[in-house]
């Protein structure tokens, strides 16, 4: 089945050796653009289809020319945890790990 991966983690996706990869320089979790921005999502989907049509070798990577629609740069803030959020996030993580452990426990 012909496949195109659209993603933002270029180093990881290329390491996996996918057949065709459309790289979007967007925050992780948003490879096709922000929610409700159907115009950008359609453009990126169109670029993915063009890559599917045009790629002439395995492990082809193409960089999307669509830019994240914001005047400020999201990179410095991405993944940053504010000091006041540390304990709350730690509690959320511990709860998730307990739930996962219970799900793996038989019976």
N, C-alpha and C positions, 0 to 999 in steps of 0.2 A: 504494500500500500504506500503510495507516494506520501511523504510527510514533510512538513515545514514546521519547525519550532519557532515560536515568537517568544523572545525572552530578554531579560535584562542582565542576567549573570553570565556575561560573555565567557569568562575564564572557565566556569563550571560546565556550561553547555558545550563549549568547544572541546573540553577535555573528554566529555562523554562520547564525542564523535558522531553527532547526529548527522543525518544526510544533508539537510538544508536548514540554515539557521538565519532568521531575521533578527538582528540585534537592535533593540530599542534602548536608548540611554535614559531610562525612566526608573523611578524608585521600584524596588522589588515588590512584587505583588500587583503591579500595574503595567504589564508589558504591552497592553494595547491602549494605554492612555488612562486618563482619569475617568471615574464613573460618570456616566451620563453625557460624555462627550462623544456622541455617536459619529460626528463628523471625523474626528481623529481616529476613532476605532475603525471606521470604514476605510480610511486612507491606509492604515496599517494592514488591515485585512487584504486590501488591494495589492499592497507591496508584497505580502506573503504569497499571494497567488501568482504575481509576476515572477517571484523567485522560483516557485514551483515550475513555472513554464520555462524559465530561462536558464536555470542551473545546468551546467554541462559537466559537472564533476562531483564526486561524493565529497562530503564535508565542506560544502560551500557556505560561506558566511557573507551576508550582506548587511550593511548598516543602514537602518532607516534614517531618512532625512527629516522625519517629523520631530519637532522639538517639544519638550514638556511645556505646557502652556502656563507659564508663570513668570513674573518679572524678577523673582528672587531665585537664587540657586538653592535647590533642595538638598544638595549633597552634604553641606556642613552640618545640617540638622538631622539627617537621616540616621536613624538608629540611636540617636543620642538619648540618654536617660537623664532626666532632671533629678537632682538629689532628693527632692521632695517625693519623687515617685518610686524610689528604690524599694522601700519596704512593701508598698502595695503590690508592685510587680513581683517581688520575691514571694509574697503570699499567693498570688495568682499562679505562679509557676509551681509552687509546692502542691497546691490543690490539684493542678493538672497532672502532676506526676503521681499523686495518690490515686486519682481516678484511673489513670492508665494502668497502674499496678493492680488495682482491683479488677479491671477488665481482663487482665492476663491471668488472674488467679482462677483456677478451675473450681466449679461448684458453687 
